[in-house]
Amino acid sequence: MGKVYLIASGKGGTGKSMFAANFGAILAKKGYSTVILDLDLGLRNLDLYFGLENNVVYDVYDVLTGVCRIKQALIRDKRFENLFLMAAPPNRDDGSLTPLHMQVLCEKLKNTYDYVIVDAPSGIDDGLVLASAGADSCIIVTTPEYSALRDADVLDRELTELGIEERFVVLNKVVAEMMTSGYAPRLREITSMLRPPLAGVIQFDENIQISTNLGVPIVLKDGTYIQENFERIAARIIE
């Protein structure tokens, strides 16, 4: 039986989808069969992060509404033997989807794949409720800004009410010099503001933005400090 990880953020712009793409790629590189679901309905992006935008025929909405079978909507990334993407629809949900739809889909995927990564929409609206319905654990991606940290705390409390007991925090876009100079909250203050354990810190690096624009997960380049950092973060989360 596999495990479902929800990737969520309290606000947009934290790098949530970037983390979802690279977390899934790291798991696939480790040999785990992995599926990434883009549940940001109406704001499809993950296909671009993998350079698979021209391969999308069916999407997660088609699966949840019975238009197609699960296998028809899964797109395999040819750079991996065991990494699959299910894209989000270009339009928002019209209200026909329920959390039960998502629960059933996740249970079916868990019977076949080791890990299911769900990229949730930002915030705490109905989209989060739908995306989290089948989740076993959640990774909250935030940045070292007071507004983002406050929103991450609100999100964490919402996830608790939704019944997700295992939760982690990943701090993205960190500039160490700003922390040491007092222009951004320091790690000790951040960890005191948020209840879940800190799974890792991702430094701000222009190469991450370049990789997403090129449609290539940055963890594909072995031997870099970024790839090694993602390896450590993934190990803390899954082990």
C-alpha positions in Angstrom: 0.0 0.0 0.0 1.4 3.4 -1.0 1.3 6.7 0.7 -0.3 10.0 -0.3 1.6 13.3 0.3 -0.3 16.6 0.0 1.9 19.6 -1.0 0.2 22.8 0.2 0.9 26.4 1.0 -1.0 29.2 2.7 -0.5 31.6 -0.1 0.8 31.7 -3.7 4.4 32.3 -4.7 6.0 30.0 -2.1 7.3 27.5 -4.7 4.8 24.8 -3.8 4.6 23.3 -7.3 8.3 23.5 -7.8 8.7 21.4 -4.6 6.0 19.0 -5.6 7.8 18.4 -9.0 11.2 17.9 -7.5 10.0 15.8 -4.5 8.3 13.5 -7.0 11.4 13.3 -9.2 13.6 12.5 -6.2 11.3 9.7 -5.1 11.4 8.3 -8.7 15.2 8.5 -8.8 15.3 6.5 -5.6 13.4 3.7 -7.4 9.9 4.3 -6.0 6.9 4.3 -8.4 5.5 7.8 -8.1 2.4 9.6 -9.4 2.1 13.4 -9.2 -1.5 14.8 -9.3 -2.0 18.5 -10.2 -5.1 19.5 -8.2 -4.7 23.2 -8.8 -7.9 23.1 -10.9 -8.0 25.8 -13.5 -4.3 26.8 -12.9 -2.5 23.9 -14.5 1.3 24.3 -14.1 3.0 21.0 -13.3 3.0 19.8 -16.9 5.1 22.8 -17.7 7.5 22.0 -14.9 8.2 18.6 -16.5 8.0 19.9 -20.1 5.1 17.6 -20.8 2.5 20.2 -21.8 2.1 18.8 -25.3 1.4 15.3 -23.9 -1.8 16.2 -22.0 -4.9 14.6 -23.5 -6.9 13.7 -20.4 -6.7 15.3 -17.0 -7.6 14.6 -13.3 -11.0 16.1 -13.8 -11.7 13.6 -16.6 -10.7 10.8 -14.3 -12.8 12.0 -11.3 -15.9 12.5 -13.5 -15.5 9.1 -15.2 -14.7 10.5 -18.7 -11.6 8.3 -18.9 -9.7 5.6 -17.0 -6.9 6.4 -14.7 -4.2 4.9 -17.0 -5.5 7.1 -19.9 -4.7 10.3 -17.9 -1.3 9.2 -16.6 1.6 10.7 -18.5 5.0 9.0 -18.0 8.1 11.1 -17.9 10.5 9.3 -20.3 13.4 10.4 -18.2 12.2 8.1 -15.4 11.0 4.5 -15.5 8.5 5.0 -12.8 7.3 8.7 -12.6 3.9 9.7 -13.9 2.0 12.9 -14.0 -1.8 13.6 -14.1 -2.4 17.1 -15.2 -5.0 19.5 -13.8 -7.9 20.7 -16.1 -7.6 24.2 -17.7 -10.9 25.1 -16.1 -12.0 25.3 -12.4 -14.3 22.7 -10.8 -18.0 23.5 -11.4 -18.9 22.0 -8.1 -19.5 18.5 -9.3 -16.5 17.0 -7.5 -16.6 15.9 -3.9 -13.9 14.7 -1.5 -15.2 11.2 -1.9 -14.2 11.3 -5.6 -10.6 12.2 -4.5 -10.6 9.5 -1.7 -11.5 6.8 -4.2 -8.9 7.9 -6.7 -6.1 8.0 -4.1 -7.0 4.6 -2.7 -6.8 3.1 -6.3 -3.4 4.8 -6.9 -2.1 3.6 -3.6 -2.8 0.0 -4.6 -0.4 0.4 -7.6 2.2 3.1 -6.7 4.5 3.6 -3.8 3.9 7.3 -3.5 1.2 9.7 -4.7 2.1 13.4 -4.6 -0.9 15.8 -4.7 -0.2 19.5 -5.5 -3.0 21.4 -3.8 -4.2 24.9 -4.7 -2.8 27.7 -2.5 -4.9 28.8 0.5 -7.6 27.1 2.6 -10.7 27.2 0.4 -12.8 24.3 -1.0 -9.9 23.4 -3.3 -7.8 22.4 -0.3 -10.7 20.3 1.1 -10.9 18.4 -2.2 -7.1 17.9 -2.7 -6.6 16.8 0.9 -9.4 14.2 0.9 -7.1 11.2 0.3 -3.9 12.5 1.9 -2.0 10.6 4.6 0.5 13.4 5.2 1.1 17.0 4.3 4.1 19.1 3.4 3.6 22.8 3.9 5.8 24.9 1.7 6.4 28.5 2.9 8.9 31.3 2.7 10.7 33.4 5.4 8.2 36.3 5.3 5.9 37.1 8.2 2.8 37.1 6.0 3.7 33.7 4.5 4.4 32.2 7.9 1.1 33.5 9.3 -0.7 31.9 6.4 1.2 28.7 6.8 0.1 28.5 10.5 -3.5 29.1 9.5 -3.2 26.4 6.9 -1.7 24.0 9.4 -4.6 24.5 11.7 -7.0 23.8 8.9 -5.2 20.6 8.0 -5.5 19.5 11.6 -9.3 20.0 11.4 -9.3 18.0 8.2 -7.7 15.1 10.1 -4.2 15.1 8.6 -2.0 14.3 11.6 1.4 14.0 10.0 2.6 17.4 8.7 6.0 18.9 7.8 7.3 22.3 6.9 9.7 23.1 4.1 11.1 26.6 4.1 11.8 27.9 0.5 13.6 30.9 -1.0 15.8 31.4 2.0 18.6 34.1 1.8 20.9 33.5 4.7 22.3 37.0 4.6 18.9 38.5 5.1 18.3 36.4 8.2 21.6 37.1 9.8 21.2 40.9 9.1 17.7 40.9 10.7 15.8 41.7 7.5 14.0 38.3 7.6 12.9 36.1 10.5 15.5 33.7 11.7 15.1 30.0 11.8 14.6 29.9 15.6 11.7 32.4 15.3 10.2 30.5 12.3 10.2 27.1 14.1 8.6 28.7 17.1 5.8 30.1 15.0 4.9 26.8 13.3 3.9 23.6 15.0 5.0 20.9 12.4 8.7 19.9 12.3 11.0 21.6 9.8 11.9 19.0 7.1 14.4 21.2 5.4 15.5 24.6 4.0 15.9 25.5 0.3 18.1 28.4 -0.4 17.1 31.0 -3.0 18.9 30.1 -6.3 18.2 31.4 -9.8 19.0 27.9 -11.2 15.7 26.6 -9.6 13.7 29.2 -11.6 15.7 28.4 -14.7 15.0 24.7 -14.4 11.2 25.2 -14.1 11.2 27.5 -17.1 13.1 24.8 -19.1 10.7 22.1 -17.9 13.5 20.1 -16.2 13.4 19.2 -12.5 16.5 20.6 -11.0 17.2 17.4 -9.1 18.0 15.6 -12.4 21.5 17.2 -12.2 23.4 15.0 -9.9 26.2 16.2 -7.6 24.8 19.7 -7.0 24.1 21.1 -3.6 20.5 21.6 -4.6 20.1 17.9 -5.6 21.8 16.7 -2.4 19.6 19.0 -0.3 16.4 17.7 -1.9 17.7 14.1 -1.2 18.1 15.0 2.5 14.6 16.6 2.7 13.0 13.6 1.1 14.8 11.2 3.4 13.6 13.1 6.5 10.0 13.0 5.2 9.7 9.4 4.0 11.9 7.8 6.6 
